[in-house]
Amino acid sequence: MERDGLVLRQQFIEIPPKVEYSLTEGAIQLKKILQDLRDW
């Protein structure tokens, strides 16, 4: 999903290692479309 531009991955250099993921604007728009399809 990161490669497709739906998820941003942020890696922190610390002990223990930490990685955070967040949705891109494109993923947020896609989420709305998928919710509309589900509701239909």
C-alpha positions in Angstrom: 0.0 0.0 0.0 3.0 2.3 0.6 4.2 1.6 -3.0 0.7 2.5 -4.3 0.7 5.8 -2.4 -2.0 4.9 0.1 0.1 4.7 3.2 3.0 6.9 4.5 5.6 5.1 6.5 7.8 7.1 9.0 10.7 5.3 10.6 12.3 6.7 13.8 15.9 5.8 14.6 15.7 5.0 18.2 15.9 2.0 20.6 13.5 0.2 20.4 12.9 0.9 16.7 9.6 2.7 16.0 7.6 3.0 12.8 4.4 4.9 12.3 2.0 4.6 9.4 -0.6 7.1 8.3 -3.1 7.4 5.4 -2.3 9.7 2.5 -4.9 12.1 1.1 -5.6 9.6 -1.7 -6.3 6.8 0.8 -8.7 9.1 2.7 -10.6 9.8 -0.6 -10.6 6.1 -1.5 -12.0 5.3 2.0 -14.9 7.6 1.4 -15.7 6.0 -1.9 -15.5 2.5 -0.4 -17.8 3.5 2.4 -20.3 4.8 -0.2 -20.1 1.5 -2.1 -20.7 -0.5 1.2 -23.7 1.7 2.1 -25.1 1.2 -1.4 
